[in-house]
Amino acid sequence: MNRKMVFFLIGRILLLEGGLLLLPLFVSVYYWDGGQIPFLLTIALCLGLGLLLCRLCRTDNQVIYAKEGFLITALAWLCVSAVGALPFLISGEIPNFVDAFFETVSGFTTTGASILTDVEAMSRSMLFWRSFTHWIGGMGVLVLMVANMPNLSGRKIHVLRAEMPGPTMGKLSPKLRDTAKTLYLLYIVMTALELVLLVAGGMPLFDSAIHTFGTAGTGGFGMKAASIANYTPYQQWVIAVFMMLFGVNFNLYFLLALGRFRSALRSEELWTYLVIIFLATALIAVNVTPQIGSTSEGIRAAYFQVTSISSTTGFSTVDFDQWPTVSRMILVVLMFIGACAGSTAGGLKVSRLVLLYKTIRREIRHLLHPRSVTSVRFEGKPVDSPTLISIGTYFALYIALFAMFWFIVSFQPGFDGVSNFTAVAACYNNIGPGLNLVGPAASYAAYGPFFKLVLSVAMLFGRLEIYPMLISLSPSTWAKN
């Protein structure tokens, strides 16, 4: 393993994080809210440690293979989360490191689960940094690094493949650096468009930035205890629509930008995702309208919560934990489905579930007609056996790890089974709120330090899609040969 290259790139990532911390520092200076020293100290640590690693680990052997790609990804996310927690800790706004780490992991992994019981008491700069972590983590820390990295020899695709969600990862451009730049350009354009629409709708600029970061990264950190409930119907509709849009595969936006509308609109995953959203919205709207009392408000609340959970954002306009059982169970199912591959959302991904369904259907057909030869097709193309096997393996690992996290968290005293189940589901699938004691009107503050760390690990496993974290914990990864 090329250890020097691994730690050299970790150094580069810390330097990048130091640069990103300048933005909340400027916010702190603008509002003069006391966050200047915490951010300055954290930036100094990022620059000092980053420069040290880059200097000590500089090497002519810059080749990155799959093992290094997975390891860099896991270590990078752990490092940026640990360092990103320091402003909260130094400022005293989250005085416990485990709590600050949980909050920061939740931010970078775009989960939105919070230990805060009074979010409105936080300073402007800390609220900004908390939500800005969503925006950074949404497209990926390493995608941003590759977009700004000079032509590095080796196989940078291993770095992106380890971080990007979905069964496969391809290039949008011949050069991987151009692919990363294209992804971030699309990301920035969509972020700016939502920000403009929210400001045009009367939402204050700071509020608009906070909620745009949360929507773009499909994270869900807000700045009010009631989340989005106190904003206007127009502002809620804008956020709901963009939550759905950020759950779409960004490759399709690239095709639209090139004018290839037919290719983009023929996407099987896109139409499945849209059908799931509108079917779930219709079912929930019918179920909750008698409780809400207004058909239009019932449709708006249903659509908002469906897009929020499907895109794994986690914003809320109502306390959906008070909804009828049928609606709550639909939302729990949506937690596991997630959105499209290649988006900023979490969950299993629609493409994986479609391929699992088609594989099962093929196997049943083969049992009935043993001599038949059929192939699984997706997006108009046949899917090879290694891809189908890898999806089946991923699904088995996904279920096994979910069961393990649920079993461990079940030892937390004072929490019922539904609370623990949905807490793990919400963290593992990067959603945020669950049901009962971790519902949209509650927080994760009551969990003990050990269980908060377990849930933090679950967030990282979910965001990085299992393998980087699993491989980084394997002793063979660290072996010299």
C-alpha positions as CSV (number, residue, x, y, z in Angstrom):
1,M,0.0,0.0,0.0
2,N,1.2,3.5,-0.9
3,R,1.0,4.9,2.7
4,K,2.8,8.1,1.9
5,M,0.4,9.0,-0.9
6,V,-2.5,8.2,1.4
7,F,-1.3,10.6,4.1
8,F,-0.1,13.2,1.6
9,L,-3.7,13.4,0.2
10,I,-5.1,13.6,3.8
11,G,-2.8,16.6,4.2
12,R,-4.2,18.1,1.1
13,I,-7.8,17.6,2.3
14,L,-7.0,19.3,5.6
15,L,-5.6,22.3,3.7
16,L,-8.8,22.3,1.7
17,E,-10.9,22.2,4.9
18,G,-8.9,25.1,6.3
19,G,-9.7,27.1,3.2
20,L,-13.4,26.3,3.5
21,L,-13.4,27.4,7.2
22,L,-12.7,30.9,6.0
23,L,-16.3,31.4,4.9
24,P,-17.8,30.8,8.4
25,L,-15.0,33.0,9.8
26,F,-16.1,35.8,7.5
27,V,-19.7,35.3,8.7
28,S,-18.5,35.5,12.3
29,V,-16.6,38.7,11.6
30,Y,-19.7,40.2,9.8
31,Y,-22.0,39.4,12.7
32,W,-19.3,39.8,15.3
33,D,-20.7,36.9,17.3
34,G,-17.6,35.6,19.1
35,G,-16.8,32.8,16.7
36,Q,-13.6,34.4,15.3
37,I,-11.2,32.7,17.7
38,P,-12.6,29.2,17.4
39,F,-12.5,29.4,13.6
40,L,-9.0,31.0,13.5
41,L,-7.6,28.3,15.8
42,T,-9.2,25.5,13.7
43,I,-7.9,27.0,10.5
44,A,-4.4,27.2,12.0
45,L,-4.6,23.6,13.0
46,C,-5.7,22.6,9.5
47,L,-3.0,24.5,7.8
48,G,-0.3,23.4,10.2
49,L,-1.2,19.7,10.2
50,G,-2.0,19.7,6.5
51,L,1.4,21.3,5.5
52,L,3.2,18.9,7.8
53,L,1.6,15.8,6.3
54,C,2.2,17.2,2.7
55,R,5.9,17.8,3.5
56,L,6.6,14.6,5.4
57,C,4.7,12.3,3.0
58,R,5.6,13.8,-0.4
59,T,6.6,11.0,-2.7
60,D,7.3,10.4,-6.4
61,N,5.1,7.3,-6.3
62,Q,1.7,8.9,-6.8
63,V,-0.2,5.9,-8.0
64,I,-3.5,5.3,-6.3
65,Y,-5.1,1.8,-6.5
66,A,-8.4,0.6,-5.2
67,K,-7.1,-0.1,-1.7
68,E,-5.7,3.4,-1.3
69,G,-8.9,5.0,-2.8
70,F,-11.1,3.3,-0.1
71,L,-8.6,4.1,2.7
72,I,-8.2,7.8,1.7
73,T,-12.0,8.1,1.6
74,A,-12.6,6.7,5.0
75,L,-9.7,8.6,6.7
76,A,-10.6,11.8,5.0
77,W,-14.2,11.8,6.2
78,L,-13.0,10.9,9.8
79,C,-10.4,13.7,9.7
80,V,-12.6,16.4,8.4
81,S,-15.3,15.5,10.9
82,A,-13.0,15.4,13.9
83,V,-11.4,18.8,12.9
84,G,-14.7,20.3,11.8
85,A,-16.1,19.6,15.3
86,L,-13.5,21.9,16.9
87,P,-15.2,25.3,16.3
88,F,-18.3,24.0,18.2
89,L,-16.1,22.6,21.0
90,I,-13.8,25.7,21.4
91,S,-16.6,28.1,21.3
92,G,-18.4,26.2,24.0
93,E,-21.7,26.1,22.0
94,I,-21.3,22.3,22.0
95,P,-19.0,21.7,25.0
96,N,-18.7,17.9,24.7
97,F,-16.4,16.5,22.0
98,V,-18.6,13.4,21.4
99,D,-21.6,15.7,20.8
100,A,-19.6,18.0,18.6
101,F,-18.3,15.1,16.6
102,F,-21.8,13.6,16.2
103,E,-23.1,16.9,15.0
104,T,-20.3,17.4,12.5
105,V,-20.4,13.8,11.2
106,S,-24.1,14.4,10.8
107,G,-23.4,17.6,8.8
108,F,-20.7,16.2,6.5
109,T,-22.6,12.9,5.8
110,T,-25.7,15.1,5.1
111,T,-27.7,13.2,7.8
112,G,-29.2,16.1,9.7
113,A,-29.5,14.2,13.0
114,S,-28.9,16.6,15.9
115,I,-28.1,16.6,19.6
116,L,-29.1,20.2,19.9
117,T,-32.2,20.9,22.0
118,D,-32.2,24.7,21.4
119,V,-30.8,25.3,17.9
120,E,-32.1,28.9,17.9
121,A,-29.6,29.7,20.7
122,M,-26.6,29.1,18.4
123,S,-24.6,31.9,17.0
124,R,-24.9,32.8,13.3
125,S,-21.4,31.7,12.4
126,M,-21.9,28.3,14.0
127,L,-25.3,27.8,12.3
128,F,-23.6,28.7,9.0
129,W,-20.7,26.2,9.5
130,R,-23.2,23.5,10.7
131,S,-25.2,23.8,7.5
132,F,-22.2,24.5,5.2
133,T,-20.9,21.1,6.1
134,H,-24.0,19.7,4.4
135,W,-23.1,21.5,1.2
136,I,-19.5,20.3,1.3
137,G,-20.4,16.7,2.1
138,G,-23.3,16.6,-0.4
139,M,-21.2,16.3,-3.6
140,G,-18.3,15.0,-1.6
141,V,-15.1,16.2,0.0
142,L,-12.9,14.2,-2.4
143,V,-14.8,15.3,-5.5
144,L,-14.0,18.9,-4.5
145,M,-10.4,18.0,-3.9
146,V,-10.0,16.2,-7.3
147,A,-11.7,19.2,-9.0
148,N,-9.0,21.5,-7.6
149,M,-6.1,19.0,-7.8
150,P,-3.4,19.3,-10.4
151,N,-2.8,16.5,-12.9
152,L,-1.9,13.8,-10.4
153,S,-0.5,10.6,-11.9
154,G,-2.3,7.3,-11.0
155,R,-5.9,6.3,-10.8
156,K,-7.9,9.1,-9.3
157,I,-11.1,7.3,-10.3
158,H,-10.5,5.0,-7.3
159,V,-10.9,8.0,-5.0
160,L,-14.1,9.2,-6.6
161,R,-15.5,5.7,-6.9
162,A,-15.1,5.1,-3.2
163,E,-17.0,8.3,-2.4
164,M,-19.7,8.6,-5.1
165,P,-23.0,6.9,-4.3
166,G,-24.5,4.2,-6.5
167,P,-23.7,0.8,-8.0
168,T,-21.3,2.2,-10.6
169,M,-19.3,5.4,-11.2
170,G,-18.4,6.7,-14.6
171,K,-16.8,9.7,-16.2
172,L,-18.7,12.6,-17.6
173,S,-15.6,13.8,-19.4
174,P,-12.4,12.1,-20.6
175,K,-10.4,13.6,-17.8
176,L,-11.5,12.8,-14.3
177,R,-10.6,16.3,-13.1
178,D,-13.0,17.7,-15.7
179,T,-15.7,15.3,-14.5
180,A,-15.3,16.6,-10.9
181,K,-15.4,20.2,-12.1
182,T,-18.6,19.5,-14.2
183,L,-20.3,17.9,-11.2
184,Y,-19.5,20.9,-8.9
185,L,-20.5,23.4,-11.6
186,L,-23.9,21.7,-11.8
187,Y,-24.1,21.6,-8.1
188,I,-23.2,25.3,-7.7
189,V,-25.7,26.4,-10.4
190,M,-28.6,24.5,-8.8
191,T,-27.6,25.9,-5.3
192,A,-27.5,29.4,-6.7
193,L,-30.9,29.0,-8.4
194,E,-32.6,27.8,-5.2
195,L,-31.0,30.6,-3.2
196,V,-32.3,33.2,-5.6
197,L,-35.8,31.7,-5.6
198,L,-35.9,31.7,-1.8
199,V,-34.7,35.3,-1.5
200,A,-37.1,36.4,-4.2
201,G,-39.9,34.7,-2.2
202,G,-39.2,36.9,0.9
203,M,-36.9,34.7,2.9
204,P,-34.0,36.6,4.5
205,L,-30.6,36.0,2.8
206,F,-29.1,34.2,5.8
207,D,-32.1,31.9,6.3
208,S,-32.0,31.3,2.5
209,A,-28.3,30.3,2.6
210,I,-28.8,28.0,5.5
211,H,-31.8,26.1,4.0
212,T,-30.2,26.1,0.5
213,F,-27.1,24.3,1.9
214,G,-29.4,21.8,3.7
215,T,-31.4,21.2,0.6
216,A,-28.5,21.0,-1.9
217,G,-26.6,18.5,0.4
218,T,-29.9,16.8,1.2
219,G,-28.9,17.2,4.8
220,G,-31.7,19.0,6.7
221,F,-30.0,21.2,9.3
222,G,-32.0,24.3,9.8
223,M,-32.0,27.2,12.2
224,K,-35.4,27.0,13.9
225,A,-36.8,24.4,16.2
226,A,-39.8,24.1,13.9
227,S,-37.6,23.4,10.9
228,I,-39.5,24.8,7.9
229,A,-42.9,25.0,9.5
230,N,-42.8,28.7,10.1
231,Y,-42.0,29.7,6.5
232,T,-44.5,30.6,3.8
233,P,-46.2,28.0,1.5
234,Y,-44.2,29.4,-1.5
235,Q,-40.9,28.9,0.4
236,Q,-41.9,25.4,1.4
237,W,-42.8,24.5,-2.2
238,V,-39.4,25.8,-3.4
239,I,-37.5,23.7,-0.9
240,A,-39.7,20.6,-1.5
241,V,-39.1,20.8,-5.3
242,F,-35.4,21.3,-4.9
243,M,-35.2,18.4,-2.5
244,M,-36.6,16.2,-5.2
245,L,-34.3,17.7,-7.8
246,F,-31.2,17.1,-5.7
247,G,-32.2,13.5,-5.4
248,V,-31.9,13.0,-9.2
249,N,-28.7,11.6,-10.8
250,F,-26.5,14.5,-11.7
251,N,-25.5,12.7,-14.9
252,L,-29.0,13.5,-16.2
253,Y,-28.5,17.2,-15.6
254,F,-25.2,17.0,-17.6
255,L,-27.2,15.4,-20.5
256,L,-29.8,18.2,-20.3
257,A,-27.0,20.8,-20.3
258,L,-25.7,19.2,-23.5
259,G,-29.2,19.3,-25.1
260,R,-29.6,15.5,-25.0
261,F,-33.2,15.7,-23.6
262,R,-34.4,12.4,-25.0
263,S,-31.5,10.5,-23.4
264,A,-32.1,12.2,-20.0
265,L,-35.8,11.7,-20.0
266,R,-35.5,8.0,-21.0
267,S,-33.9,7.2,-17.6
268,E,-35.6,4.3,-16.0
269,E,-34.2,5.2,-12.6
270,L,-35.6,8.8,-12.9
271,W,-39.1,7.6,-13.8
272,T,-39.1,5.0,-11.0
273,Y,-38.0,7.7,-8.5
274,L,-40.7,10.1,-9.7
275,V,-43.4,7.4,-9.5
276,I,-42.4,6.5,-6.0
277,I,-42.6,10.1,-4.9
278,F,-45.9,10.9,-6.4
279,L,-47.5,7.6,-5.4
280,A,-46.3,8.0,-1.8
281,T,-47.5,11.7,-1.8
282,A,-51.0,10.6,-3.0
283,L,-51.3,7.9,-0.4
284,I,-50.2,10.1,2.5
285,A,-52.3,13.0,1.3
286,V,-55.4,10.9,1.4
287,N,-54.5,9.5,4.8
288,V,-53.6,12.8,6.5
289,T,-56.0,15.3,5.0
290,P,-58.8,14.5,7.4
291,Q,-56.4,15.2,10.3
292,I,-55.0,18.4,8.8
293,G,-58.4,19.6,7.7
294,S,-57.5,21.1,4.3
295,T,-56.9,19.3,1.0
296,S,-54.3,21.8,-0.3
297,E,-52.4,21.8,3.0
298,G,-52.6,18.0,3.2
299,I,-51.1,17.7,-0.3
300,R,-48.4,20.3,0.5
301,A,-47.5,18.6,3.8
302,A,-47.5,15.1,2.2
303,Y,-45.3,16.2,-0.8
304,F,-42.9,18.0,1.4
305,Q,-42.4,15.1,3.8
306,V,-42.2,12.5,0.9
307,T,-39.5,14.5,-0.9
308,S,-37.7,15.2,2.3
309,I,-37.5,11.6,3.3
310,S,-37.0,10.2,-0.2
311,S,-34.1,12.6,-0.9
312,T,-32.9,11.8,2.7
313,T,-32.9,15.5,3.5
314,G,-34.9,15.5,6.8
315,F,-36.6,18.9,6.8
316,S,-40.1,19.0,8.1
317,T,-43.1,21.3,8.0
318,V,-45.2,19.2,10.4
319,D,-44.6,16.7,13.2
320,F,-45.1,13.7,11.0
321,D,-44.7,11.5,14.1
322,Q,-48.3,12.5,14.9
323,W,-49.6,11.2,11.6
324,P,-51.6,8.0,11.2
325,T,-49.7,4.7,11.3
326,V,-50.0,4.1,7.5
327,S,-48.4,7.4,6.6
328,R,-45.6,6.9,9.2
329,M,-44.8,3.4,7.8
330,I,-44.7,4.8,4.2
331,L,-42.1,7.3,5.4
332,V,-40.1,4.5,7.1
333,V,-40.1,2.5,3.8
334,L,-38.9,5.6,1.9
335,M,-36.0,6.0,4.4
336,F,-34.6,2.8,3.1
337,I,-35.3,3.4,-0.6
338,G,-33.6,6.8,-0.8
339,A,-33.1,8.6,-4.1
340,C,-31.1,8.1,-7.3
341,A,-27.5,7.0,-7.7
342,G,-25.2,9.8,-8.5
343,S,-27.2,12.3,-6.4
344,T,-26.5,13.9,-3.1
345,A,-29.0,11.6,-1.3
346,G,-28.5,8.5,0.8
347,G,-30.4,5.3,1.2
348,L,-30.1,2.1,-0.8
349,K,-30.7,4.0,-4.1
350,V,-33.5,3.4,-6.6
351,S,-31.2,1.9,-9.2
352,R,-30.1,-0.9,-6.8
353,L,-33.7,-1.8,-5.9
354,V,-34.8,-1.8,-9.5
355,L,-31.9,-4.2,-10.4
356,L,-32.6,-6.4,-7.3
357,Y,-36.2,-6.6,-8.4
358,K,-35.3,-7.5,-12.0
359,T,-32.8,-10.1,-10.8
360,I,-35.3,-11.8,-8.5
361,R,-37.9,-11.8,-11.4
362,R,-35.3,-13.4,-13.7
363,E,-34.5,-16.1,-11.1
364,I,-38.2,-16.9,-10.7
365,R,-38.7,-17.1,-14.4
366,H,-35.6,-19.4,-14.7
367,L,-37.1,-21.7,-12.0
368,L,-40.3,-22.0,-14.1
369,H,-38.5,-22.3,-17.4
370,P,-35.0,-23.8,-16.7
371,R,-33.9,-23.7,-20.3
372,S,-34.7,-20.0,-20.8
373,V,-31.9,-17.6,-21.2
374,T,-32.7,-14.0,-20.2
375,S,-30.6,-11.0,-19.3
376,V,-31.3,-8.2,-16.9
377,R,-31.5,-4.9,-18.7
378,F,-31.4,-1.4,-17.1
379,E,-31.5,2.0,-18.8
380,G,-31.8,0.1,-22.1
381,K,-28.6,-1.9,-21.7
382,P,-27.8,-5.4,-20.4
383,V,-26.3,-5.5,-17.0
384,D,-23.3,-7.9,-16.6
385,S,-23.2,-10.6,-13.9
386,P,-20.4,-9.0,-11.8
387,T,-22.5,-5.9,-11.4
388,L,-25.6,-7.9,-10.3
389,I,-23.5,-10.0,-7.9
390,S,-21.9,-6.8,-6.4
391,I,-25.4,-5.4,-5.9
392,G,-26.6,-8.6,-4.2
393,T,-23.5,-8.6,-2.0
394,Y,-24.0,-4.9,-1.1
395,F,-27.6,-5.5,-0.2
396,A,-26.7,-8.4,2.1
397,L,-24.0,-6.3,3.8
398,Y,-26.4,-3.4,4.1
399,I,-29.0,-5.6,6.0
400,A,-26.3,-7.3,8.1
401,L,-24.8,-4.0,9.2
402,F,-28.1,-2.4,9.8
403,A,-29.1,-5.3,12.1
404,M,-25.7,-5.0,13.9
405,F,-26.2,-1.2,14.6
406,W,-29.8,-1.8,15.7
407,F,-28.7,-4.5,18.1
408,I,-26.0,-2.4,19.7
409,V,-28.2,0.7,20.0
410,S,-30.9,-1.4,21.6
411,F,-28.8,-1.5,24.8
412,Q,-29.5,2.2,25.3
413,P,-31.7,2.5,28.4
414,G,-35.0,4.4,28.2
415,F,-35.5,4.0,24.4
416,D,-38.3,1.9,22.9
417,G,-37.8,-0.4,19.9
418,V,-39.4,2.0,17.4
419,S,-37.2,4.9,18.5
420,N,-34.0,2.8,18.2
421,F,-35.0,1.2,14.9
422,T,-35.8,4.5,13.2
423,A,-32.8,6.2,14.8
424,V,-30.5,3.6,13.2
425,A,-32.5,3.8,9.9
426,A,-32.3,7.6,9.9
427,C,-28.6,7.7,10.7
428,Y,-27.6,4.8,8.5
429,N,-29.6,6.2,5.5
430,N,-28.5,9.8,6.2
431,I,-31.9,11.2,6.9
432,G,-31.9,12.7,10.4
433,P,-35.3,12.5,12.1
434,G,-36.9,9.2,13.0
435,L,-40.0,8.4,15.0
436,N,-41.0,8.6,18.7
437,L,-38.1,9.7,20.9
438,V,-36.1,10.8,17.8
439,G,-39.0,12.3,15.8
440,P,-38.9,15.6,14.0
441,A,-39.8,17.5,17.3
442,A,-37.1,15.7,19.3
443,S,-33.3,15.2,19.1
444,Y,-30.6,12.6,19.7
445,A,-29.4,14.3,22.9
446,A,-30.6,11.6,25.3
447,Y,-28.4,8.9,23.7
448,G,-25.2,8.1,25.7
449,P,-21.7,9.0,24.4
450,F,-21.0,5.4,23.3
451,F,-24.3,5.1,21.4
452,K,-23.7,8.6,19.7
453,L,-20.4,7.3,18.5
454,V,-22.1,4.1,17.2
455,L,-24.7,6.2,15.3
456,S,-21.9,8.4,14.0
457,V,-20.1,5.3,12.6
458,A,-23.5,4.3,11.1
459,M,-23.7,7.7,9.3
460,L,-20.3,7.2,7.8
461,F,-21.0,3.7,6.7
462,G,-24.2,4.9,5.1
463,R,-22.7,7.9,3.3
464,L,-19.7,6.1,2.1
465,E,-21.7,3.0,1.1
466,I,-20.1,0.5,3.5
467,Y,-16.9,-0.5,1.6
468,P,-14.5,2.3,2.5
469,M,-15.2,2.1,6.2
470,L,-15.2,-1.7,6.1
471,I,-11.9,-1.9,4.2
472,S,-10.3,0.7,6.5
473,L,-11.1,-1.5,9.5
474,S,-9.5,-4.6,7.9
475,P,-6.0,-5.5,9.2
476,S,-5.0,-6.6,5.8
477,T,-5.5,-3.1,4.5
478,W,-2.7,-1.8,6.6
479,A,-0.3,-4.7,5.8
480,K,2.9,-3.6,3.9
481,N,2.3,-6.1,1.1
